[in-house]
Amino acid sequence: MTKEAQIGVIGSGAMGSGIAQVAAMAGHNVVLYDNNVSAIEKAKTGLSATFQKLQEKGKITSAADLLNRFTFADTTQSFAGCSLIIEAIVEKLEVKKSVFGEVEQVVSSDCILASNTSSLSITSIAAACTKPERVMGLHFFNPAPLMALVEIIPAIQTTPGLITIARDLMQQWGKLPVIAKDTPGFIVNRIARPFYGEAIRIYEEGIAGIGTIDKVITETGGFRMGPFALMDYIGHDVNYVVTETVFQAFFYDPRYKPSFSQKRLLEAGWLGRKTGKGFYNYAQSAADTDYTTDINTGRGIMDRILAMLINEAVDALYLGVATVADIETAMTKGVNYPKGLLQWCDEWGAANCLAVLDGLYEEYHEDRYRASPLLRKHAAGNKKFV
Ligand SMILES: NC(=O)c1ccc[n+]([C@@H]2O[C@H](COP(=O)([O-])OP(=O)(O)OC[C@H]3O[C@@H](n4cnc5c(N)ncnc54)[C@H](O)[C@@H]3O)[C@@H](O)[C@H]2O)c1
């Protein structure tokens, strides 16, 4: 696809306006549509301010020229000349299906239709179209202009040739594309679940407080943010809902079980930073948060969360969700992990990681702690992943 191709974006919220910005900065004319007029106005004002700032910093030559590449639309009819449409509306399957059906009536027969969904099945969205073979997932990360990773997700109906077209285009846009099988949470939102879930479990069991767990993960693990600070940052309305959706989509596999602690925060409206309160109270200073520095507690927390994360990465590889290289890229570029989890496993030793999981399995007798057969094989054969 060349720069002359016109790109359509459905939904002008946080993700849609970010994706539209990326496409325009890569040289395309962009049609940005929303069914809410005030959302379009907000996007226009936001993009204009962003381009102005980029011009002041000398990163672009003309904010006005970039803004001229946009058509702000309140009807899907404006998509008629587009070669690719990326949908970023509310995360509801029935709404997405109906919008895809509507847009398909307007666009040309070879226009590619993509969804930015975080957790819904691309195959079921494609099934709502008369030409399901032109539908795929293009999953950007927030904020889209800054995060390099894009997960490309073919539905089971997608024409294989479209994957290459999408990969080439994302590279032209300066992105790092990875290919993921159409399974719940794709790569990042599947593998990252224990970062939150296991941390909450350790806290609920009274092993350590949130301050301790966050400190261990950042100081020992080298992660930029601890799980509780990160959940508060993402917002429990988003993070809890992804966890619950992934849990249901995996037929209630206990590995992905949501927690009552986080559900209660959501019910109380304590959504995290944006409401001033979540796991942390942002009216208090960080110094008020308890933490212990007991070295054995710290090692136990780190080993337990890391073993669960590695197990998810290894199991995703085992089940063909993505390649070794794409799993490593996804976790280091999509959620900024300090190291790829498969490389981390190699350095730690598959046998050591397995010993932690088998110890947990022994202690709890829960399927949640079952080790991937591939981890077991690598431990037995002393093999490396990377
Ligand atoms: N926010 C994130 O961190 C993130 C990251 C990756 C993917 N996603 C996914 O991207 C999508 C959008 O998320 P967001 O955070 O940008 O949401 P948002 O609420 O900021 O924006 C959604 C926009 O879609 C519009 N909209 C809703 N229904 C519509 C319809 N029927 N037709 C046209 N426009 C409609 C709304 O008016 C709103 O402007 C979701 O599928 C979400 O799962 C979000």
PDBQT file of the ligand as one rigid body, heavy atoms in Angstrom, charges set to zero:
ROOT
HETATM    1  N1  LIG A 401      -7.349   2.657  25.538  1.00  0.00    +0.000 N 
HETATM    2  C1  LIG A 401      -6.446   1.706  25.390  1.00  0.00    +0.000 C 
HETATM    3  O1  LIG A 401      -5.464   1.611  26.156  1.00  0.00    +0.000 OA
HETATM    4  C2  LIG A 401      -6.573   0.734  24.274  1.00  0.00    +0.000 A 
HETATM    5  C3  LIG A 401      -5.414   0.079  23.805  1.00  0.00    +0.000 A 
HETATM    6  C4  LIG A 401      -5.532  -0.808  22.711  1.00  0.00    +0.000 A 
HETATM    7  C5  LIG A 401      -6.782  -1.037  22.153  1.00  0.00    +0.000 A 
HETATM    8  N2  LIG A 401      -7.892  -0.396  22.652  1.00  0.00    +0.000 N 
HETATM    9  C6  LIG A 401      -9.177  -0.663  21.993  1.00  0.00    +0.000 C 
HETATM   10  O2  LIG A 401      -9.460   0.432  21.124  1.00  0.00    +0.000 OA
HETATM   11  C7  LIG A 401     -10.876   0.645  21.040  1.00  0.00    +0.000 C 
HETATM   12  C8  LIG A 401     -11.190   2.082  21.421  1.00  0.00    +0.000 C 
HETATM   13  O3  LIG A 401     -10.693   2.361  22.707  1.00  0.00    +0.000 OA
HETATM   14  P1  LIG A 401     -10.480   3.863  23.220  1.00  0.00    +0.000 P 
HETATM   15  O4  LIG A 401      -9.729   3.760  24.489  1.00  0.00    +0.000 OA
HETATM   16  O5  LIG A 401      -9.936   4.720  22.124  1.00  0.00    +0.000 OA
HETATM   17  O6  LIG A 401     -11.993   4.296  23.523  1.00  0.00    +0.000 OA
HETATM   18  P2  LIG A 401     -12.596   5.776  23.643  1.00  0.00    +0.000 P 
HETATM   19  O7  LIG A 401     -13.783   5.636  24.515  1.00  0.00    +0.000 OA
HETATM   20  O8  LIG A 401     -11.541   6.772  23.983  1.00  0.00    +0.000 OA
HETATM   21  O9  LIG A 401     -13.090   6.108  22.140  1.00  0.00    +0.000 OA
HETATM   22  C9  LIG A 401     -14.096   5.406  21.482  1.00  0.00    +0.000 C 
HETATM   23  C10 LIG A 401     -14.763   6.331  20.475  1.00  0.00    +0.000 C 
HETATM   24  O10 LIG A 401     -15.643   5.553  19.660  1.00  0.00    +0.000 OA
HETATM   25  C11 LIG A 401     -16.832   6.314  19.441  1.00  0.00    +0.000 C 
HETATM   26  N3  LIG A 401     -17.916   5.387  19.131  1.00  0.00    +0.000 N 
HETATM   27  C12 LIG A 401     -18.553   4.550  19.989  1.00  0.00    +0.000 A 
HETATM   28  N4  LIG A 401     -19.474   3.841  19.321  1.00  0.00    +0.000 NA
HETATM   29  C13 LIG A 401     -19.406   4.225  18.022  1.00  0.00    +0.000 A 
HETATM   30  C14 LIG A 401     -20.104   3.852  16.847  1.00  0.00    +0.000 A 
HETATM   31  N5  LIG A 401     -21.058   2.926  16.880  1.00  0.00    +0.000 N 
HETATM   32  N6  LIG A 401     -19.762   4.436  15.680  1.00  0.00    +0.000 NA
HETATM   33  C15 LIG A 401     -18.794   5.366  15.638  1.00  0.00    +0.000 A 
HETATM   34  N7  LIG A 401     -18.097   5.776  16.723  1.00  0.00    +0.000 NA
HETATM   35  C16 LIG A 401     -18.408   5.208  17.894  1.00  0.00    +0.000 A 
HETATM   36  C17 LIG A 401     -17.034   7.108  20.714  1.00  0.00    +0.000 C 
HETATM   37  O11 LIG A 401     -17.825   8.245  20.483  1.00  0.00    +0.000 OA
HETATM   38  C18 LIG A 401     -15.597   7.440  21.117  1.00  0.00    +0.000 C 
HETATM   39  O12 LIG A 401     -15.202   8.697  20.593  1.00  0.00    +0.000 OA
HETATM   40  C19 LIG A 401     -11.502  -0.423  21.943  1.00  0.00    +0.000 C 
HETATM   41  O13 LIG A 401     -11.831  -1.540  21.148  1.00  0.00    +0.000 OA
HETATM   42  C20 LIG A 401     -10.372  -0.767  22.907  1.00  0.00    +0.000 C 
HETATM   43  O14 LIG A 401     -10.503  -2.065  23.418  1.00  0.00    +0.000 OA
HETATM   44  C21 LIG A 401      -7.810   0.493  23.674  1.00  0.00    +0.000 A 
ENDROOT
TORSDOF 0
